[in-house]
Amino acid sequence: MSNPTAWLKFGLFAVGLGQSFAFVLVPPLARDLGLSVIETSTIFSISAVAWAITSASWGRASDKYGRRN
């Protein structure tokens, strides 16, 4: 894939697919492990906060350094 737009679409698809799997798989696993609803919610919350923080960091790095081609 040499087209940057294709890579972006692939990346967004992969992230969405990963999140979809997490939403489907984590609740049954949490029940099996005996986690409470609060503990399960915390797992999703930490994931969302980490994504928000790292997205901003990667955005700044991309703006600062640009492409390396």
Backbone as JSON Lines, residues from 0, in Angstrom:
{"i":0,"aa":"M","n":[0.85,-1.19,0.0],"ca":[0.0,0.0,0.0],"c":[0.88,1.24,0.0]}
{"i":1,"aa":"S","n":[0.97,1.9,-1.11],"ca":[1.78,3.11,-1.17],"c":[0.93,4.36,-1.0]}
{"i":2,"aa":"N","n":[-0.38,4.22,-1.03],"ca":[-1.29,5.34,-0.89],"c":[-1.5,5.66,0.6]}
{"i":3,"aa":"P","n":[-1.15,6.89,1.05],"ca":[-1.33,7.23,2.47],"c":[-2.78,7.15,2.92]}
{"i":4,"aa":"T","n":[-3.71,7.47,2.04],"ca":[-5.12,7.41,2.41],"c":[-5.54,5.97,2.69]}
{"i":5,"aa":"A","n":[-5.01,5.04,1.93],"ca":[-5.32,3.63,2.16],"c":[-4.8,3.18,3.52]}
{"i":6,"aa":"W","n":[-3.6,3.63,3.9],"ca":[-3.05,3.29,5.22],"c":[-3.9,3.88,6.33]}
{"i":7,"aa":"L","n":[-4.35,5.11,6.14],"ca":[-5.21,5.75,7.14],"c":[-6.51,4.97,7.31]}
{"i":8,"aa":"K","n":[-7.12,4.61,6.2],"ca":[-8.36,3.83,6.27],"c":[-8.13,2.48,6.94]}
{"i":9,"aa":"F","n":[-7.03,1.83,6.6],"ca":[-6.71,0.55,7.22],"c":[-6.49,0.71,8.72]}
{"i":10,"aa":"G","n":[-5.76,1.74,9.11],"ca":[-5.51,1.99,10.53],"c":[-6.79,2.26,11.31]}
{"i":11,"aa":"L","n":[-7.66,3.08,10.76],"ca":[-8.93,3.37,11.43],"c":[-9.79,2.12,11.53]}
{"i":12,"aa":"F","n":[-9.79,1.31,10.48],"ca":[-10.53,0.06,10.51],"c":[-9.99,-0.87,11.59]}
{"i":13,"aa":"A","n":[-8.65,-0.97,11.68],"ca":[-8.02,-1.85,12.66],"c":[-8.34,-1.4,14.09]}
{"i":14,"aa":"V","n":[-8.3,-0.1,14.34],"ca":[-8.62,0.41,15.67],"c":[-10.08,0.12,16.01]}
{"i":15,"aa":"G","n":[-10.97,0.38,15.06],"ca":[-12.39,0.1,15.29],"c":[-12.65,-1.37,15.54]}
{"i":16,"aa":"L","n":[-11.98,-2.22,14.79],"ca":[-12.14,-3.66,14.97],"c":[-11.64,-4.09,16.35]}
{"i":17,"aa":"G","n":[-10.5,-3.56,16.75],"ca":[-9.96,-3.88,18.07],"c":[-10.88,-3.45,19.2]}
{"i":18,"aa":"Q","n":[-11.44,-2.25,19.09],"ca":[-12.37,-1.77,20.1],"c":[-13.64,-2.62,20.12]}
{"i":19,"aa":"S","n":[-14.1,-3.01,18.95],"ca":[-15.29,-3.86,18.9],"c":[-15.06,-5.19,19.6]}
{"i":20,"aa":"F","n":[-13.89,-5.78,19.36],"ca":[-13.56,-7.03,20.05],"c":[-13.51,-6.82,21.56]}
{"i":21,"aa":"A","n":[-12.94,-5.71,21.98],"ca":[-12.84,-5.44,23.42],"c":[-14.23,-5.31,24.03]}
{"i":22,"aa":"F","n":[-15.13,-4.6,23.37],"ca":[-16.48,-4.43,23.91],"c":[-17.23,-5.75,24.0]}
{"i":23,"aa":"V","n":[-16.91,-6.68,23.12],"ca":[-17.58,-7.98,23.13],"c":[-16.92,-8.95,24.1]}
{"i":24,"aa":"L","n":[-15.61,-8.94,24.17],"ca":[-14.89,-9.96,24.94],"c":[-14.65,-9.62,26.41]}
{"i":25,"aa":"V","n":[-14.47,-8.34,26.73],"ca":[-14.11,-7.99,28.12],"c":[-15.23,-8.3,29.12]}
{"i":26,"aa":"P","n":[-16.49,-7.96,28.87],"ca":[-17.51,-8.24,29.9],"c":[-17.63,-9.72,30.3]}
{"i":27,"aa":"P","n":[-17.67,-10.67,29.36],"ca":[-17.72,-12.07,29.8],"c":[-16.45,-12.5,30.55]}
{"i":28,"aa":"L","n":[-15.3,-12.02,30.1],"ca":[-14.06,-12.34,30.8],"c":[-14.06,-11.76,32.21]}
{"i":29,"aa":"A","n":[-14.58,-10.55,32.34],"ca":[-14.64,-9.91,33.66],"c":[-15.56,-10.7,34.59]}
{"i":30,"aa":"R","n":[-16.69,-11.17,34.07],"ca":[-17.59,-11.99,34.89],"c":[-16.9,-13.27,35.34]}
{"i":31,"aa":"D","n":[-16.18,-13.91,34.41],"ca":[-15.46,-15.14,34.75],"c":[-14.39,-14.9,35.8]}
{"i":32,"aa":"L","n":[-13.79,-13.72,35.78],"ca":[-12.75,-13.38,36.75],"c":[-13.32,-12.83,38.05]}
{"i":33,"aa":"G","n":[-14.63,-12.63,38.09],"ca":[-15.26,-12.12,39.3],"c":[-15.1,-10.62,39.51]}
{"i":34,"aa":"L","n":[-14.88,-9.87,38.43],"ca":[-14.74,-8.42,38.55],"c":[-16.1,-7.77,38.67]}
{"i":35,"aa":"S","n":[-16.15,-6.69,39.42],"ca":[-17.41,-5.94,39.57],"c":[-17.64,-5.07,38.33]}
{"i":36,"aa":"V","n":[-18.83,-4.49,38.26],"ca":[-19.16,-3.6,37.14],"c":[-18.24,-2.38,37.17]}
{"i":37,"aa":"I","n":[-17.94,-1.88,38.36],"ca":[-17.04,-0.72,38.49],"c":[-15.65,-1.07,37.97]}
{"i":38,"aa":"E","n":[-15.15,-2.22,38.32],"ca":[-13.82,-2.62,37.86],"c":[-13.78,-2.81,36.34]}
{"i":39,"aa":"T","n":[-14.83,-3.37,35.8],"ca":[-14.91,-3.54,34.34],"c":[-15.0,-2.19,33.65]}
{"i":40,"aa":"S","n":[-15.8,-1.29,34.2],"ca":[-15.91,0.06,33.64],"c":[-14.58,0.8,33.7]}
{"i":41,"aa":"T","n":[-13.83,0.57,34.76],"ca":[-12.52,1.2,34.9],"c":[-11.57,0.75,33.8]}
{"i":42,"aa":"I","n":[-11.65,-0.51,33.42],"ca":[-10.81,-1.01,32.33],"c":[-11.1,-0.23,31.05]}
{"i":43,"aa":"F","n":[-12.37,-0.05,30.73],"ca":[-12.74,0.7,29.52],"c":[-12.36,2.17,29.65]}
{"i":44,"aa":"S","n":[-12.53,2.75,30.83],"ca":[-12.2,4.16,31.04],"c":[-10.71,4.41,30.87]}
{"i":45,"aa":"I","n":[-9.89,3.56,31.46],"ca":[-8.44,3.72,31.33],"c":[-8.03,3.6,29.86]}
{"i":46,"aa":"S","n":[-8.64,2.68,29.15],"ca":[-8.34,2.52,27.73],"c":[-8.69,3.79,26.96]}
{"i":47,"aa":"A","n":[-9.84,4.38,27.23],"ca":[-10.27,5.59,26.52],"c":[-9.36,6.77,26.84]}
{"i":48,"aa":"V","n":[-8.99,6.93,28.1],"ca":[-8.11,8.03,28.5],"c":[-6.73,7.86,27.87]}
{"i":49,"aa":"A","n":[-6.21,6.64,27.9],"ca":[-4.9,6.38,27.28],"c":[-4.93,6.68,25.79]}
{"i":50,"aa":"W","n":[-6.01,6.3,25.13],"ca":[-6.14,6.57,23.69],"c":[-6.16,8.08,23.44]}
{"i":51,"aa":"A","n":[-6.92,8.83,24.25],"ca":[-7.0,10.28,24.07],"c":[-5.65,10.95,24.28]}
{"i":52,"aa":"I","n":[-4.92,10.53,25.3],"ca":[-3.62,11.14,25.59],"c":[-2.61,10.81,24.5]}
{"i":53,"aa":"T","n":[-2.55,9.55,24.11],"ca":[-1.56,9.18,23.1],"c":[-1.91,9.72,21.72]}
{"i":54,"aa":"S","n":[-3.18,9.88,21.43],"ca":[-3.57,10.46,20.14],"c":[-3.07,11.9,20.03]}
{"i":55,"aa":"A","n":[-3.25,12.66,21.1],"ca":[-2.77,14.04,21.1],"c":[-1.25,14.1,20.97]}
{"i":56,"aa":"S","n":[-0.57,13.21,21.68],"ca":[0.9,13.19,21.61],"c":[1.38,12.83,20.21]}
{"i":57,"aa":"W","n":[0.78,11.82,19.6],"ca":[1.17,11.44,18.25],"c":[0.83,12.53,17.25]}
{"i":58,"aa":"G","n":[-0.27,13.23,17.46],"ca":[-0.63,14.33,16.57],"c":[0.4,15.45,16.63]}
{"i":59,"aa":"R","n":[0.83,15.81,17.84],"ca":[1.85,16.85,17.99],"c":[3.17,16.4,17.36]}
{"i":60,"aa":"A","n":[3.55,15.15,17.59],"ca":[4.79,14.64,17.0],"c":[4.72,14.65,15.48]}
{"i":61,"aa":"S","n":[3.57,14.3,14.94],"ca":[3.4,14.3,13.5],"c":[3.51,15.72,12.94]}
{"i":62,"aa":"D","n":[2.9,16.68,13.62],"ca":[2.99,18.07,13.18],"c":[4.42,18.59,13.28]}
{"i":63,"aa":"K","n":[5.12,18.2,14.33],"ca":[6.48,18.7,14.56],"c":[7.49,18.09,13.58]}
{"i":64,"aa":"Y","n":[7.45,16.78,13.39],"ca":[8.46,16.1,12.6],"c":[8.05,15.85,11.16]}
{"i":65,"aa":"G","n":[6.77,15.77,10.89],"ca":[6.3,15.54,9.53],"c":[6.67,14.16,9.02]}
{"i":66,"aa":"R","n":[6.63,14.01,7.72],"ca":[6.95,12.72,7.09],"c":[8.44,12.52,7.01]}
{"i":67,"aa":"R","n":[8.84,11.26,7.02],"ca":[10.26,10.92,6.92],"c":[10.6,10.26,5.59]}
{"i":68,"aa":"N","n":[9.76,10.42,4.57],"ca":[9.99,9.75,3.28],"c":[11.13,10.42,2.57]}
